[in-house]
Structure formats: C-alpha cells, structure tokens
C-alpha cells in the first residue's frame, strides 16, 4: 500500500501539465500536433524507474495487481484533468463561434480541434507507456472513460490527415 501511494503521488504530479495543452494552441497559429505532449512520457517515469530497480526482486505471488492499482488511480486523475480541459475548450469554442458568425475559418482546423487532437495523441502515448510497464490498458479501470473523452480528437473525427 505504501509503494502504491508513493507511486500514485509521484506519477500524478505531472498531470497538471494537461492544462497547458490549451495554451499551446489557443491563438498561436501553430499547426496541428503530430505527436504526444512531452509531459506524457514523464507521467509513468517514476513507476518505470521503480520497476527497473526492483522488478527482479518482486516475488511472483505479488503479481501485477499493485501496478493496476497505481495505473487506475493515475488514470482517474488524468480523466479529471482531461474532462476539465475539454469543458473549458467547449465553452471557449461556443463563445468564439458566436463571434465568428460572419467569418469563415480558412485554416481548416480550429484551435479547439488541435487541443482535442493533442489530447487524443497523449491518450495513445499513455496507453503505450502502460504496456511498457507490463499492464494491458484495457485492464485498468477508467481507461475506457479516458478513451471516450479523447476520441473526439481522433484524426478520423477531426477530418485531419
């Protein structure tokens, strides 16, 4: 339990960076993202480092339930951060849309769509990192919600690429 709590605290501290995704694209004229945000690689870094150090000393009977517990709580916290961000993006899009009634978006992809695409790419990278620590993302409670929250940013849904 102590290790699980420590890993959750160390890993989830980085999730504050989710809020910064909006600033990356809002009124910057940046192109749509093509890869995950840099913070994503650091979310599970403490867990990976811990596993690198102790993986050979963990008895088989312990299994991976503790890792799933860590990843479930981190995923739940990630869900909260993404949900708050998406709510903010949607509110902003509505406000901007009211102002743009006469203006046609010439760039094709809105800032909001870029943020959603970034969140989708970040989700995919987070799942890859889970696999790297030996956990199937589908076994983590909350991953389906995170997928649902970010699916709007899928290139298929945005019409990009």
C-alpha positions as CSV (number, residue, x, y, z in Angstrom):
1,X,0.0,0.0,0.0
2,X,2.8,2.4,0.8
3,X,4.5,1.8,-2.5
4,X,1.2,2.2,-4.4
5,X,0.5,5.5,-2.6
6,X,4.0,6.8,-3.3
7,X,3.9,5.8,-7.0
8,X,0.5,7.5,-7.4
9,X,1.7,10.7,-5.9
10,X,5.0,10.7,-7.9
11,X,3.3,9.9,-11.2
12,X,0.2,12.1,-10.9
13,X,2.1,15.3,-10.1
14,X,2.8,15.8,-13.8
15,X,-0.8,15.7,-14.7
16,X,-1.1,19.5,-14.0
17,X,0.6,19.8,-17.4
18,X,-2.7,18.8,-19.1
19,X,-4.0,22.3,-18.6
20,X,-1.0,23.7,-20.6
21,X,-2.3,22.0,-23.8
22,X,-4.7,24.8,-24.4
23,X,-2.0,27.5,-24.2
24,X,0.0,25.6,-26.8
25,X,-2.7,26.0,-29.5
26,X,-5.0,28.9,-28.5
27,X,-4.4,31.8,-30.9
28,X,-0.9,30.7,-31.8
29,X,-1.4,29.7,-35.4
30,X,0.6,26.5,-34.7
31,X,0.0,23.5,-37.0
32,X,-2.0,20.6,-35.6
33,X,0.1,18.2,-33.4
34,X,1.6,15.1,-34.8
35,X,2.9,13.5,-31.6
36,X,2.2,13.3,-27.9
37,X,3.0,16.2,-25.5
38,X,6.3,15.9,-23.8
39,X,4.7,15.6,-20.3
40,X,3.1,12.2,-21.2
41,X,6.4,10.4,-21.2
42,X,7.1,11.7,-17.7
43,X,3.7,10.5,-16.1
44,X,4.8,6.9,-15.7
45,X,8.5,7.6,-15.5
46,X,8.7,7.1,-11.6
47,X,6.9,3.8,-12.0
48,X,9.2,2.6,-14.8
49,X,12.3,3.6,-12.8
50,X,11.0,1.8,-9.7
51,X,10.3,-1.3,-11.8
52,X,13.8,-1.2,-13.4
53,X,15.3,-1.1,-9.9
54,X,13.2,-3.8,-8.2
55,X,11.5,-5.9,-10.8
56,X,13.8,-8.9,-10.3
57,X,13.2,-8.8,-6.5
58,X,9.4,-8.7,-6.7
59,X,8.0,-12.1,-5.7
60,X,5.8,-13.8,-8.3
61,X,2.9,-14.1,-5.8
62,X,2.6,-10.3,-5.7
63,X,1.7,-10.2,-9.4
64,X,0.7,-7.0,-11.1
65,X,-2.4,-6.0,-9.1
66,X,-0.4,-3.3,-7.4
67,X,0.6,-1.8,-10.7
68,X,-3.0,-1.9,-11.9
69,X,-4.0,-0.1,-8.7
70,X,-1.4,2.6,-9.4
71,X,-2.4,3.0,-13.0
72,X,-6.1,3.0,-12.1
73,X,-5.7,5.9,-9.8
74,X,-3.4,7.8,-12.2
75,X,-6.0,7.2,-15.0
76,X,-8.8,8.5,-12.8
77,X,-6.8,11.7,-12.0
78,X,-5.9,12.0,-15.7
79,X,-9.6,11.7,-16.5
80,X,-10.5,14.6,-14.2
81,X,-7.8,16.8,-15.8
82,X,-8.9,16.0,-19.4
83,X,-12.6,16.4,-18.6
84,X,-11.9,19.9,-17.1
85,X,-9.9,20.9,-20.1
86,X,-12.4,19.6,-22.6
87,X,-15.2,21.5,-20.8
88,X,-13.1,24.7,-21.0
89,X,-12.4,24.1,-24.7
90,X,-16.0,23.6,-25.5
91,X,-17.1,26.7,-23.6
92,X,-14.4,28.7,-25.5
93,X,-15.5,27.3,-28.8
94,X,-19.1,28.3,-28.2
95,X,-18.1,31.8,-27.2
96,X,-15.8,32.1,-30.3
97,X,-18.4,30.7,-32.6
98,X,-20.8,33.4,-31.5
99,X,-18.3,36.0,-32.5
100,X,-17.4,34.3,-35.8
101,X,-20.8,34.1,-37.4
102,X,-19.6,36.1,-40.4
103,X,-16.1,34.8,-40.5
104,X,-15.2,31.5,-42.2
105,X,-12.3,29.5,-40.8
106,X,-9.7,29.4,-43.5
107,X,-7.1,27.3,-41.7
108,X,-9.5,24.3,-41.6
109,X,-8.6,23.0,-38.1
110,X,-9.7,25.1,-35.2
111,X,-7.6,25.7,-32.1
112,X,-10.1,23.6,-30.2
113,X,-9.7,20.7,-32.7
114,X,-5.9,21.0,-32.3
115,X,-6.3,20.7,-28.5
116,X,-8.6,17.7,-28.9
117,X,-6.2,16.1,-31.3
118,X,-3.3,16.7,-28.8
119,X,-5.3,15.0,-26.1
120,X,-6.0,12.0,-28.3
121,X,-2.3,11.7,-29.2
122,X,-1.5,12.0,-25.5
123,X,-4.0,9.2,-24.6
124,X,-2.4,6.9,-27.2
125,X,1.0,7.5,-25.8
126,X,-0.2,7.0,-22.2
127,X,-1.6,3.6,-23.3
128,X,1.7,2.7,-24.9
129,X,3.5,3.6,-21.7
130,X,1.2,1.3,-19.7
131,X,2.1,-1.5,-22.0
132,X,5.8,-0.7,-21.3
133,X,5.3,-1.3,-17.6
134,X,3.6,-4.6,-18.4
135,X,0.0,-3.7,-18.0
136,X,-2.7,-4.1,-20.6
137,X,-4.5,-0.7,-20.7
138,X,-7.9,-2.5,-21.0
139,X,-7.3,-4.0,-17.5
140,X,-7.2,-0.5,-16.0
141,X,-10.4,0.9,-14.7
142,X,-11.0,4.4,-16.1
143,X,-9.2,3.8,-19.4
144,X,-12.5,3.4,-21.3
145,X,-13.6,6.8,-19.9
146,X,-10.3,8.4,-20.9
147,X,-10.6,6.9,-24.4
148,X,-14.2,8.2,-24.6
149,X,-13.1,11.7,-23.5
150,X,-10.3,11.9,-26.1
151,X,-12.0,10.1,-29.1
152,X,-13.4,13.4,-30.4
153,X,-9.8,14.4,-31.2
154,X,-9.1,11.3,-33.3
155,X,-7.9,12.3,-36.8
156,X,-10.9,10.4,-38.2
157,X,-13.2,12.6,-36.2
158,X,-11.5,15.9,-37.0
159,X,-11.1,15.1,-40.6
160,X,-7.4,15.7,-40.5
161,X,-4.9,13.6,-42.4
